[in-house]
Amino acid sequence: MRVPDDVAITGALGEALEDADIVLGAMPSAHARAVYGGMVRYLQSAACAGLPDRSTAAGRSRDIIFVSVTKGIEPGSLKRMTEVAAEVLAPAFGDSGGSPRGLRLAALSGPSFALEVARGDPTAVVIASADAGVAASVQEEFSGPTLRLYTNDDVIGTELGGAVKNVIAIAAGVCAGLGLGSNSMASLVTRGLAEMTRLAIALGGRRDTLAGLAGLGDLILTATGTLSRNRAVGVQLGQGRRLADILGGMRMVAEGVGTTAATLELGKRRGIEMPITEQMHAVLDQGREPRDAMRELMERRLKQE
């Protein structure tokens, strides 16, 4: 794909932020805190530049909308990406922490392989924000003939759907790598959605969000699509390759690898049963054989759906 002539590329963070109306955060989740942290001094400078006494950071930076498109959970803190952004960007908005007033945040998620979006394949995604005006602004700015945005005020469900579906996609890849058929894949994806939904609801998300584009839609794409990096990791694990060798040969990040342990810990803290995530954690971090993990899932205690 050729970068359009009117798109300027820069490696300077301050230059990228200059006069920005919307800032997209598309970095790996493990680096989000550092990248947002690097923005603070530029945002403070921009804010103070328009004030007579330069006493507070309350000017230009308050006009910017920050949109996270990262589908992951921060290792260690177990925070969602908008939570990380709110915490780190707080000093630029006259606050020392938490979720400062005036910070305009949104999360964009849904079934959207970048390559297909870039070549103009019709794509529908979700823009979620607690501020309906922020969501509507991004919807209006980004929507076009081949990209349709739906607004949503369920940021928690939208972000968790985008993050946890990567874990289920690795498991789906394992099924494919083991040579298992459509029965296995359908069962895995369906029960994976149930697992995602239980966790999201426990953390304050909504069931309807997980049944929509940011949940089921993104799960179907990532669990079955050939462009899915997370599924590709699972396929190779199912074929017997070591995780270190798989990751060593990748140029891009498979967010599900790092998100699995964080997801499992979130579930444990809320008392949520997450058998697929538990088995993927055992495969990724404890060396369990993929076939043994699949057998363990099938031999669990019988129960109602």
C-alpha positions in Angstrom: 0.0 0.0 0.0 1.3 3.5 -0.9 1.1 6.2 1.8 -1.1 9.1 0.4 0.8 12.2 -0.6 -1.0 14.4 1.9 0.1 12.2 4.9 3.2 13.5 6.6 5.4 11.1 8.5 7.5 12.2 11.4 9.5 10.5 14.2 9.2 13.7 16.4 6.4 13.4 19.0 6.2 17.2 19.5 5.8 17.7 15.7 3.1 15.1 15.5 1.1 16.7 18.3 1.4 20.3 17.0 -2.0 21.7 16.1 -3.6 18.2 16.4 -7.3 17.9 16.8 -7.4 14.1 17.2 -4.5 12.0 18.5 -4.6 8.2 17.7 -2.8 6.0 20.1 -1.9 2.9 18.1 1.2 1.6 20.0 1.6 -1.8 21.6 -0.1 -1.9 25.1 3.2 -2.6 26.9 4.5 0.8 25.5 1.4 2.9 25.9 2.3 4.4 29.2 5.7 5.6 27.9 4.3 7.0 24.7 1.5 8.9 26.5 4.0 10.0 29.1 6.2 11.5 26.4 3.3 13.6 25.2 2.8 15.5 28.5 5.5 18.1 28.2 4.4 19.0 24.6 0.8 19.3 25.7 1.6 21.4 28.6 3.7 23.7 26.5 0.8 24.0 23.9 -1.7 24.7 26.7 0.3 27.3 28.5 1.4 29.1 25.3 -2.1 30.7 24.9 -2.4 31.9 28.5 -1.3 35.3 29.7 0.3 34.1 33.0 1.0 30.5 31.8 -0.1 29.4 35.2 -2.2 26.3 34.3 -2.3 23.7 31.6 -5.9 24.5 30.5 -5.6 25.8 26.9 -5.1 24.1 23.6 -4.6 20.6 25.1 -8.2 20.5 26.3 -9.4 20.7 22.6 -7.6 17.5 21.6 -9.5 14.2 21.4 -7.3 11.2 22.3 -8.5 8.0 20.6 -7.0 4.7 21.7 -6.9 1.9 19.1 -4.7 -0.4 21.1 -6.4 -3.7 21.8 -4.6 -4.9 25.0 -4.3 -4.7 28.7 -1.3 -3.1 30.4 0.9 -5.8 32.0 1.2 -5.4 35.8 -1.4 -2.7 36.4 -4.1 -4.6 34.4 -5.5 -1.3 33.2 -7.3 -0.7 30.0 -5.7 1.7 27.5 -8.0 4.6 28.2 -7.3 4.2 31.9 -3.6 4.4 31.2 -4.0 7.4 29.0 -6.2 9.2 31.6 -3.7 8.5 34.4 -0.6 9.5 32.4 -2.0 12.6 30.6 -3.4 14.0 33.8 -0.6 16.6 34.4 -1.3 18.2 31.0 -4.8 18.9 32.2 -4.1 20.5 35.6 -4.4 17.2 37.5 -1.9 15.0 39.3 -3.6 11.7 38.6 -6.9 9.8 38.1 -9.3 10.8 35.4 -8.9 14.6 35.0 -11.8 16.8 33.9 -11.4 18.1 30.4 -9.5 15.1 29.0 -11.4 13.9 26.0 -10.9 10.2 25.6 -12.4 7.5 23.3 -11.6 3.9 22.3 -12.0 2.7 18.7 -12.4 -1.1 18.3 -14.0 -3.7 16.1 -13.2 -6.1 13.2 -10.7 -4.2 11.2 -7.5 -5.7 9.7 -5.4 -2.7 8.8 -4.5 -4.0 5.3 -8.2 -4.4 4.3 -9.1 -0.9 5.7 -6.2 0.6 3.7 -7.3 -1.0 0.4 -10.8 0.2 0.9 -12.7 -2.9 1.9 -16.0 -1.9 3.6 -15.4 -2.0 7.3 -17.6 -1.2 10.4 -16.1 -0.4 13.8 -17.1 1.1 17.2 -16.1 4.4 18.7 -16.8 4.4 22.4 -16.6 7.3 24.8 -18.3 8.3 28.1 -18.7 11.7 26.3 -21.3 11.4 23.6 -20.0 14.6 21.9 -16.5 13.1 21.7 -17.8 9.9 20.1 -19.9 11.8 17.6 -17.0 14.0 16.6 -14.8 11.1 15.9 -17.6 9.3 14.1 -18.2 12.3 11.8 -14.4 12.8 11.2 -13.6 9.2 10.4 -16.6 7.8 8.6 -16.6 7.5 4.9 -17.6 5.4 1.9 -15.7 2.4 3.1 -15.5 3.0 6.8 -18.6 3.1 9.1 -18.4 4.0 12.7 -21.0 3.3 15.3 -21.0 5.2 18.6 -21.2 3.5 22.0 -20.8 4.8 25.6 -19.6 1.4 27.0 -15.8 2.1 27.0 -15.2 -0.9 29.4 -17.0 -3.4 27.2 -15.5 -2.1 24.0 -11.9 -2.2 25.3 -12.2 -5.5 27.0 -13.8 -7.1 23.9 -10.9 -5.9 21.8 -8.3 -7.1 24.2 -9.6 -10.5 25.3 -10.7 -11.7 21.9 -6.9 -11.9 21.1 -6.5 -14.6 23.8 -9.4 -16.6 22.3 -7.9 -16.1 18.8 -4.7 -17.8 19.9 -6.7 -20.7 21.2 -8.5 -20.8 17.8 -5.2 -20.9 16.1 -4.1 -23.8 18.3 -7.2 -25.7 17.1 -6.2 -25.1 13.5 -2.6 -26.0 14.1 -3.6 -29.3 15.7 -5.7 -30.1 12.6 -9.0 -29.9 14.4 -12.1 -29.3 12.4 -15.0 -26.9 12.2 -16.9 -28.4 15.2 -13.9 -27.6 17.4 -13.5 -24.1 16.1 -17.2 -23.3 16.5 -17.3 -24.5 20.0 -14.1 -22.7 20.9 -15.3 -19.3 19.5 -18.7 -19.6 21.1 -17.4 -20.5 24.5 -14.7 -17.9 24.1 -17.4 -15.2 23.6 -19.1 -16.4 26.8 -15.8 -16.0 28.6 -15.2 -12.6 27.3 -18.7 -11.5 28.2 -18.5 -12.8 31.8 -15.4 -10.8 32.4 -16.6 -7.6 30.7 -19.9 -7.6 32.7 -18.1 -8.2 36.0 -15.9 -5.2 35.3 -18.8 -2.9 34.4 -19.3 -3.6 30.6 -22.5 -4.5 28.9 -23.6 -7.7 27.3 -24.9 -6.0 24.2 -21.5 -4.5 23.5 -19.9 -8.0 23.6 -22.6 -9.2 21.2 -21.7 -6.5 18.7 -18.8 -5.4 16.6 -16.4 -4.8 19.4 -17.0 -8.3 20.8 -18.4 -11.0 18.6 -17.5 -9.2 15.4 -13.8 -8.7 16.3 -13.6 -12.3 17.7 -14.9 -13.8 14.5 -12.4 -11.8 12.5 -9.4 -12.5 14.7 -10.1 -16.1 15.3 -10.7 -17.1 11.7 -8.9 -14.5 9.5 -5.6 -15.3 7.8 -4.3 -11.8 8.6 -4.7 -12.4 12.3 -1.3 -12.3 14.1 -2.8 -13.8 17.3 -4.3 -16.7 15.4 -1.0 -17.2 13.5 0.8 -17.6 16.9 -1.7 -20.2 17.9 -1.4 -22.1 14.7 2.3 -22.4 15.1 2.0 -23.5 18.7 -0.4 -26.2 17.6 2.1 -27.3 15.0 4.7 -27.8 17.7 6.9 -24.7 17.4 8.2 -23.0 20.6 6.8 -19.6 21.5 10.2 -17.9 21.7 10.9 -19.0 18.1 7.5 -17.9 16.9 7.9 -14.4 18.4 11.4 -14.1 17.3 10.3 -14.4 13.7 7.5 -11.8 14.0 7.9 -8.2 12.9 4.6 -7.1 14.5 3.1 -7.6 18.0 0.6 -10.3 18.8 -1.2 -8.6 21.7 -2.8 -11.7 23.0 0.5 -13.2 24.1 1.0 -10.5 26.7 -2.7 -10.0 27.4 -3.4 -13.6 28.4 -1.8 -13.4 31.9 -3.4 -10.0 32.5 -6.8 -11.3 31.5 -6.5 -14.4 33.7 -5.5 -12.2 36.7 -8.5 -9.9 36.1 -10.8 -12.9 36.1 -9.3 -14.2 39.3 -9.7 -10.9 41.1 -13.4 -10.9 40.2 -14.0 -14.6 40.7 -14.7 -15.2 37.1 -14.2 -18.6 35.6 -12.0 -18.3 32.4 -11.1 -21.9 31.3 -9.9 -21.0 27.8 -7.7 -18.2 29.0 -6.4 -20.4 31.8 -5.3 -23.1 29.3 -3.7 -20.5 27.0 -1.8 -19.1 29.9 -0.6 -22.7 30.7 0.5 -23.1 27.0 2.2 -19.7 26.7 3.8 -19.3 30.1 4.0 -22.7 31.6 5.0 -25.0 28.7 1.8 -27.1 28.6 1.4 -29.0 25.3 -1.4 -27.5 23.2 -3.1 -30.9 22.7 -3.1 -31.4 26.5 -4.7 -28.0 26.9 -7.5 -28.8 24.5 -8.1 -32.1 26.2 -8.3 -30.4 29.6 -11.0 -28.0 28.2 -13.1 -31.0 27.0 -12.8 -33.0 30.2 -13.8 -30.2 32.6 -16.8 -30.7 34.9 -20.0 -31.1 33.0 -22.4 -28.1 33.4 -25.3 -26.2 31.9 -24.5 -23.8 29.1 
